[in-house]
Amino acid sequence: MANFRPLYDRVLVKRLESEQKSAGGLFIPETAKEKPQQAEVIAVGTGRLTDSNETVALIVKPGDKILFGKYAGDEIKLDGEEHIILRESDILAIVEG
């Protein structure tokens, strides 16, 4: 993974695991679970290029917890693990705390 760096305004994230139990204490089978829309930022690109060829730094950084759109990004496998590459504009929020 050390040799992987997204380009420009792209961000590499790894989904955070969702709860195994419902609020009522029932176990949720894998087939009934929705994919979580919360992830941890693993790597970020150098920034977005403007029309005047200036680079605007990204707001997110590795280690941030984020929320992203349900159908955002492209799923890839790195070192046998599922990751998603998405644009910073696809990130809806940074989760604090």
ZAGU-971225 format. One record per residue: residue in three letters; x, y, z of N, C-alpha, C in turn. Coordinates in Angstrom, 2 decimals. Example, Ala and Ser with C-alpha at 12.3 -4.5 7.8 and 13.67 -1.06 7.14 Angstrom:
@rest=ALA nxx=13.19 nyy=-5.69 nzz=7.80 caxx=12.30 cayy=-4.50 cazz=7.80 cxx=13.20 cyy=-3.30 czz=7.80
@rest=SER nxx=12.85 nyy=-2.25 nzz=7.08 caxx=13.67 cayy=-1.06 cazz=7.14 cxx=12.90 cyy=0.03 czz=7.87
//
This chain:
@rest=MET nxx=0.83 nyy=-1.20 nzz=0.00 caxx=0.00 cayy=0.00 cazz=0.00 cxx=0.86 cyy=1.25 czz=0.00
@rest=ALA nxx=2.10 nyy=1.15 nzz=0.42 caxx=2.97 cayy=2.32 cazz=0.51 cxx=3.25 cyy=2.92 czz=-0.87
@rest=ASN nxx=3.07 nyy=2.15 nzz=-1.93 caxx=3.35 cayy=2.62 cazz=-3.28 cxx=2.11 cyy=3.18 czz=-3.98
@rest=PHE nxx=1.03 nyy=3.40 nzz=-3.26 caxx=-0.22 cayy=3.85 cazz=-3.88 cxx=-0.52 cyy=5.28 czz=-3.45
@rest=ARG nxx=-0.71 nyy=6.17 nzz=-4.42 caxx=-1.11 cayy=7.55 cazz=-4.14 cxx=-2.12 cyy=7.97 czz=-5.18
@rest=PRO nxx=-3.31 nyy=8.37 nzz=-4.76 caxx=-4.32 cayy=8.85 cazz=-5.72 cxx=-3.84 cyy=10.13 czz=-6.42
@rest=LEU nxx=-4.38 nyy=10.37 nzz=-7.59 caxx=-4.03 cayy=11.56 cazz=-8.35 cxx=-5.01 cyy=12.70 czz=-8.10
@rest=TYR nxx=-4.51 nyy=13.91 nzz=-8.17 caxx=-5.29 cayy=15.15 cazz=-8.10 cxx=-6.23 cyy=15.19 czz=-6.90
@rest=ASP nxx=-7.55 nyy=15.31 nzz=-7.15 caxx=-8.50 cayy=15.47 cazz=-6.05 cxx=-9.15 cyy=14.15 czz=-5.64
@rest=ARG nxx=-8.50 nyy=13.06 nzz=-5.94 caxx=-9.05 cayy=11.75 cazz=-5.57 cxx=-8.57 cyy=11.32 czz=-4.19
@rest=VAL nxx=-9.41 nyy=10.53 nzz=-3.53 caxx=-9.16 cayy=10.09 cazz=-2.16 cxx=-9.37 cyy=8.58 czz=-2.10
@rest=LEU nxx=-8.45 nyy=7.87 nzz=-1.45 caxx=-8.59 cayy=6.43 cazz=-1.23 cxx=-9.14 cyy=6.23 czz=0.17
@rest=VAL nxx=-10.26 nyy=5.50 nzz=0.27 caxx=-10.89 cayy=5.27 cazz=1.57 cxx=-11.16 cyy=3.78 czz=1.76
@rest=LYS nxx=-11.33 nyy=3.41 nzz=3.02 caxx=-11.71 cayy=2.04 cazz=3.37 cxx=-12.97 cyy=2.12 czz=4.21
@rest=ARG nxx=-13.99 nyy=1.37 nzz=3.79 caxx=-15.27 cayy=1.40 cazz=4.52 cxx=-15.07 cyy=0.95 czz=5.97
@rest=LEU nxx=-15.82 nyy=1.58 nzz=6.87 caxx=-15.84 cayy=1.15 cazz=8.26 cxx=-16.92 cyy=0.09 czz=8.40
@rest=GLU nxx=-16.68 nyy=-0.89 nzz=9.22 caxx=-17.63 cayy=-1.99 cazz=9.39 cxx=-18.92 cyy=-1.50 czz=10.03
@rest=SER nxx=-20.04 nyy=-2.03 nzz=9.56 caxx=-21.33 cayy=-1.67 cazz=10.15 cxx=-21.64 cyy=-2.59 czz=11.32
@rest=GLU nxx=-22.64 nyy=-2.21 nzz=12.08 caxx=-23.04 cayy=-2.99 cazz=13.25 cxx=-23.52 cyy=-4.38 czz=12.86
@rest=GLN nxx=-23.20 nyy=-5.37 nzz=13.67 caxx=-23.64 cayy=-6.74 cazz=13.44 cxx=-25.03 cyy=-6.99 czz=14.01
@rest=LYS nxx=-25.47 nyy=-6.14 nzz=14.96 caxx=-26.78 cayy=-6.31 cazz=15.60 cxx=-27.67 cyy=-5.12 czz=15.31
@rest=SER nxx=-28.98 nyy=-5.37 nzz=15.31 caxx=-29.94 cayy=-4.28 cazz=15.18 cxx=-30.12 cyy=-3.62 czz=16.54
@rest=ALA nxx=-30.88 nyy=-2.54 nzz=16.59 caxx=-31.13 cayy=-1.85 cazz=17.86 cxx=-31.86 cyy=-2.76 czz=18.85
@rest=GLY nxx=-32.65 nyy=-3.71 nzz=18.34 caxx=-33.38 cayy=-4.63 cazz=19.19 cxx=-32.56 cyy=-5.83 czz=19.64
@rest=GLY nxx=-31.31 nyy=-5.93 nzz=19.18 caxx=-30.44 cayy=-7.02 cazz=19.61 cxx=-30.39 cyy=-8.19 czz=18.66
@rest=LEU nxx=-31.08 nyy=-8.11 nzz=17.51 caxx=-31.06 cayy=-9.20 cazz=16.54 cxx=-29.81 cyy=-9.11 czz=15.67
@rest=PHE nxx=-29.24 nyy=-10.27 nzz=15.34 caxx=-28.10 cayy=-10.28 cazz=14.44 cxx=-28.57 cyy=-10.09 czz=13.01
@rest=ILE nxx=-27.85 nyy=-9.26 nzz=12.26 caxx=-28.20 cayy=-8.95 cazz=10.88 cxx=-27.31 cyy=-9.78 czz=9.97
@rest=PRO nxx=-27.91 nyy=-10.62 nzz=9.10 caxx=-27.07 cayy=-11.42 cazz=8.19 cxx=-26.41 cyy=-10.54 czz=7.13
@rest=GLU nxx=-25.28 nyy=-11.00 nzz=6.61 caxx=-24.52 cayy=-10.25 cazz=5.60 cxx=-25.39 cyy=-9.87 czz=4.40
@rest=THR nxx=-26.28 nyy=-10.76 nzz=3.99 caxx=-27.09 cayy=-10.51 cazz=2.79 cxx=-28.12 cyy=-9.40 czz=3.00
@rest=ALA nxx=-28.46 nyy=-9.11 nzz=4.26 caxx=-29.47 cayy=-8.09 cazz=4.54 cxx=-28.86 cyy=-6.72 czz=4.86
@rest=LYS nxx=-27.55 nyy=-6.67 nzz=5.02 caxx=-26.89 cayy=-5.42 cazz=5.38 cxx=-26.67 cyy=-4.54 czz=4.17
@rest=GLU nxx=-26.81 nyy=-3.24 nzz=4.37 caxx=-26.42 cayy=-2.28 cazz=3.34 cxx=-24.95 cyy=-1.97 czz=3.56
@rest=LYS nxx=-24.25 nyy=-1.62 nzz=2.48 caxx=-22.85 cayy=-1.24 cazz=2.63 cxx=-22.79 cyy=0.08 czz=3.39
@rest=PRO nxx=-21.89 nyy=0.18 nzz=4.35 caxx=-21.79 cayy=1.43 cazz=5.11 cxx=-21.33 cyy=2.58 czz=4.23
@rest=GLN nxx=-21.81 nyy=3.77 nzz=4.55 caxx=-21.43 cayy=4.97 cazz=3.82 cxx=-20.42 cyy=5.79 czz=4.61
@rest=GLN nxx=-19.85 nyy=5.16 nzz=5.63 caxx=-18.83 cayy=5.81 cazz=6.44 cxx=-17.51 cyy=5.10 czz=6.19
@rest=ALA nxx=-16.43 nyy=5.88 nzz=6.09 caxx=-15.13 cayy=5.29 cazz=5.76 cxx=-14.01 cyy=6.08 czz=6.41
@rest=GLU nxx=-12.83 nyy=5.47 nzz=6.39 caxx=-11.63 cayy=6.15 cazz=6.87 cxx=-10.76 cyy=6.48 czz=5.67
@rest=VAL nxx=-10.23 nyy=7.69 nzz=5.65 caxx=-9.36 cayy=8.13 cazz=4.56 cxx=-8.00 cyy=7.46 czz=4.73
@rest=ILE nxx=-7.54 nyy=6.78 nzz=3.69 caxx=-6.25 cayy=6.08 cazz=3.72 cxx=-5.17 cyy=6.93 czz=3.05
@rest=ALA nxx=-5.47 nyy=7.50 nzz=1.89 caxx=-4.50 cayy=8.31 cazz=1.15 cxx=-5.24 cyy=9.38 czz=0.35
@rest=VAL nxx=-4.58 nyy=10.50 nzz=0.11 caxx=-5.17 cayy=11.60 cazz=-0.66 cxx=-4.22 cyy=12.02 czz=-1.77
@rest=GLY nxx=-4.80 nyy=12.59 nzz=-2.82 caxx=-4.01 cayy=13.10 cazz=-3.94 cxx=-3.40 cyy=14.45 czz=-3.60
@rest=THR nxx=-2.75 nyy=15.04 nzz=-4.58 caxx=-2.03 cayy=16.30 cazz=-4.37 cxx=-2.96 cyy=17.51 czz=-4.32
@rest=GLY nxx=-4.15 nyy=17.41 nzz=-4.89 caxx=-5.09 cayy=18.52 cazz=-4.86 cxx=-5.77 cyy=18.73 czz=-6.20
@rest=ARG nxx=-6.78 nyy=19.58 nzz=-6.19 caxx=-7.56 cayy=19.87 cazz=-7.39 cxx=-6.86 cyy=20.95 czz=-8.21
@rest=LEU nxx=-6.82 nyy=20.74 nzz=-9.52 caxx=-6.24 cayy=21.73 cazz=-10.41 cxx=-7.31 cyy=22.73 czz=-10.84
@rest=THR nxx=-7.00 nyy=24.02 nzz=-10.77 caxx=-7.94 cayy=25.04 cazz=-11.21 cxx=-7.72 cyy=25.31 czz=-12.70
@rest=ASP nxx=-8.56 nyy=26.15 nzz=-13.28 caxx=-8.42 cayy=26.51 cazz=-14.69 cxx=-7.11 cyy=27.24 czz=-14.98
@rest=SER nxx=-6.56 nyy=27.89 nzz=-13.96 caxx=-5.29 cayy=28.61 cazz=-14.14 cxx=-4.08 cyy=27.75 czz=-13.73
@rest=ASN nxx=-4.27 nyy=26.43 nzz=-13.68 caxx=-3.22 cayy=25.45 cazz=-13.35 cxx=-2.63 cyy=25.62 czz=-11.96
@rest=GLU nxx=-3.41 nyy=26.13 nzz=-11.02 caxx=-2.98 cayy=26.19 cazz=-9.63 cxx=-3.56 cyy=24.98 czz=-8.91
@rest=THR nxx=-2.83 nyy=24.50 nzz=-7.92 caxx=-3.30 cayy=23.35 cazz=-7.15 cxx=-3.94 cyy=23.83 czz=-5.86
@rest=VAL nxx=-5.18 nyy=23.37 nzz=-5.62 caxx=-5.90 cayy=23.68 cazz=-4.38 cxx=-5.83 cyy=22.44 czz=-3.50
@rest=ALA nxx=-5.24 nyy=22.58 nzz=-2.32 caxx=-5.06 cayy=21.44 cazz=-1.41 cxx=-6.40 cyy=20.86 czz=-0.98
@rest=LEU nxx=-6.40 nyy=19.56 nzz=-0.71 caxx=-7.61 cayy=18.89 cazz=-0.24 cxx=-7.86 cyy=19.20 czz=1.23
@rest=ILE nxx=-9.13 nyy=19.16 nzz=1.61 caxx=-9.51 cayy=19.42 cazz=3.01 cxx=-9.30 cyy=18.18 czz=3.86
@rest=VAL nxx=-9.59 nyy=17.00 nzz=3.31 caxx=-9.45 cayy=15.77 cazz=4.08 cxx=-8.00 cyy=15.32 czz=4.11
@rest=LYS nxx=-7.67 nyy=14.53 nzz=5.14 caxx=-6.32 cayy=14.00 cazz=5.27 cxx=-6.40 cyy=12.55 czz=5.74
@rest=PRO nxx=-5.34 nyy=11.78 nzz=5.57 caxx=-5.36 cayy=10.39 cazz=6.03 cxx=-5.72 cyy=10.31 czz=7.52
@rest=GLY nxx=-6.58 nyy=9.35 nzz=7.84 caxx=-7.04 cayy=9.16 cazz=9.21 cxx=-8.40 cyy=9.77 czz=9.49
@rest=ASP nxx=-8.87 nyy=10.71 nzz=8.65 caxx=-10.19 cayy=11.31 cazz=8.83 cxx=-11.28 cyy=10.27 czz=8.61
@rest=LYS nxx=-12.36 nyy=10.37 nzz=9.37 caxx=-13.56 cayy=9.55 cazz=9.16 cxx=-14.52 cyy=10.42 czz=8.35
@rest=ILE nxx=-15.07 nyy=9.84 nzz=7.27 caxx=-15.91 cayy=10.63 cazz=6.38 cxx=-17.22 cyy=9.91 czz=6.07
@rest=LEU nxx=-18.19 nyy=10.67 nzz=5.58 caxx=-19.43 cayy=10.13 cazz=5.02 cxx=-19.41 cyy=10.43 czz=3.54
@rest=PHE nxx=-19.85 nyy=9.46 nzz=2.72 caxx=-19.86 cayy=9.69 cazz=1.28 cxx=-21.17 cyy=9.17 czz=0.70
@rest=GLY nxx=-21.47 nyy=9.59 nzz=-0.52 caxx=-22.71 cayy=9.20 cazz=-1.19 cxx=-22.79 cyy=7.70 czz=-1.44
@rest=LYS nxx=-24.00 nyy=7.21 nzz=-1.47 caxx=-24.24 cayy=5.77 cazz=-1.59 cxx=-23.62 cyy=5.16 czz=-2.84
@rest=TYR nxx=-23.65 nyy=5.86 nzz=-3.95 caxx=-23.14 cayy=5.30 cazz=-5.21 cxx=-21.87 cyy=6.00 czz=-5.67
@rest=ALA nxx=-21.17 nyy=6.67 nzz=-4.76 caxx=-19.97 cayy=7.43 cazz=-5.12 cxx=-18.76 cyy=6.52 czz=-5.23
@rest=GLY nxx=-17.84 nyy=6.89 nzz=-6.11 caxx=-16.55 cayy=6.25 cazz=-6.19 cxx=-16.52 cyy=4.93 czz=-6.93
@rest=ASP nxx=-15.31 nyy=4.39 nzz=-7.03 caxx=-15.06 cayy=3.11 cazz=-7.69 cxx=-14.40 cyy=2.17 czz=-6.70
@rest=GLU nxx=-14.95 nyy=0.96 nzz=-6.60 caxx=-14.39 cayy=-0.03 cazz=-5.69 cxx=-13.19 cyy=-0.71 czz=-6.33
@rest=ILE nxx=-12.12 nyy=-0.87 nzz=-5.54 caxx=-10.92 cayy=-1.55 cazz=-6.01 cxx=-10.41 cyy=-2.46 czz=-4.88
@rest=LYS nxx=-9.54 nyy=-3.40 nzz=-5.24 caxx=-8.90 cayy=-4.26 cazz=-4.24 cxx=-7.43 cyy=-3.92 czz=-4.20
@rest=LEU nxx=-6.92 nyy=-3.67 nzz=-3.01 caxx=-5.50 cayy=-3.43 cazz=-2.79 cxx=-5.04 cyy=-4.35 czz=-1.67
@rest=ASP nxx=-4.00 nyy=-5.10 nzz=-1.91 caxx=-3.49 cayy=-6.05 cazz=-0.92 cxx=-4.59 cyy=-6.97 czz=-0.40
@rest=GLY nxx=-5.53 nyy=-7.34 nzz=-1.27 caxx=-6.61 cayy=-8.25 cazz=-0.90 cxx=-7.74 cyy=-7.62 czz=-0.11
@rest=GLU nxx=-7.73 nyy=-6.31 nzz=0.09 caxx=-8.78 cayy=-5.64 cazz=0.85 cxx=-9.55 cyy=-4.68 czz=-0.05
@rest=GLU nxx=-10.86 nyy=-4.55 nzz=0.21 caxx=-11.72 cayy=-3.65 cazz=-0.56 cxx=-11.47 cyy=-2.20 czz=-0.16
@rest=HIS nxx=-11.30 nyy=-1.34 nzz=-1.15 caxx=-11.15 cayy=0.09 cazz=-0.94 cxx=-12.01 cyy=0.81 czz=-1.98
@rest=ILE nxx=-12.17 nyy=2.11 nzz=-1.80 caxx=-12.92 cayy=2.93 cazz=-2.75 cxx=-12.08 cyy=4.16 czz=-3.08
@rest=ILE nxx=-12.03 nyy=4.49 nzz=-4.37 caxx=-11.43 cayy=5.75 cazz=-4.79 cxx=-12.57 cyy=6.67 czz=-5.18
@rest=LEU nxx=-12.58 nyy=7.86 nzz=-4.58 caxx=-13.62 cayy=8.83 cazz=-4.92 cxx=-13.02 cyy=10.22 czz=-4.97
@rest=ARG nxx=-13.74 nyy=11.13 nzz=-5.58 caxx=-13.30 cayy=12.52 cazz=-5.64 cxx=-13.67 cyy=13.21 czz=-4.33
@rest=GLU nxx=-12.91 nyy=14.21 nzz=-3.97 caxx=-13.21 cayy=14.92 cazz=-2.73 cxx=-14.61 cyy=15.51 czz=-2.76
@rest=SER nxx=-15.10 nyy=15.90 nzz=-3.92 caxx=-16.44 cayy=16.47 cazz=-4.03 cxx=-17.54 cyy=15.44 czz=-3.74
@rest=ASP nxx=-17.21 nyy=14.13 nzz=-3.77 caxx=-18.18 cayy=13.09 cazz=-3.42 cxx=-18.30 cyy=12.88 czz=-1.91
@rest=ILE nxx=-17.39 nyy=13.50 nzz=-1.15 caxx=-17.43 cayy=13.38 cazz=0.31 cxx=-18.46 cyy=14.36 czz=0.85
@rest=LEU nxx=-19.38 nyy=13.85 nzz=1.65 caxx=-20.47 cayy=14.67 cazz=2.17 cxx=-20.10 cyy=15.38 czz=3.47
@rest=ALA nxx=-19.28 nyy=14.72 nzz=4.33 caxx=-18.94 cayy=15.31 cazz=5.62 cxx=-17.75 cyy=14.60 czz=6.24
@rest=ILE nxx=-17.06 nyy=15.31 nzz=7.11 caxx=-16.02 cayy=14.73 cazz=7.95 cxx=-16.67 cyy=14.48 czz=9.30
@rest=VAL nxx=-16.55 nyy=13.27 nzz=9.83 caxx=-17.15 cayy=12.91 cazz=11.10 cxx=-16.16 cyy=13.25 czz=12.22
@rest=GLU nxx=-16.54 nyy=14.15 nzz=13.10 caxx=-15.68 cayy=14.56 cazz=14.22 cxx=-15.89 cyy=13.62 czz=15.39
@rest=GLY nxx=-14.83 nyy=13.39 nzz=16.15 caxx=-14.90 cayy=12.64 cazz=17.40 cxx=-15.00 cyy=11.23 czz=17.20
//
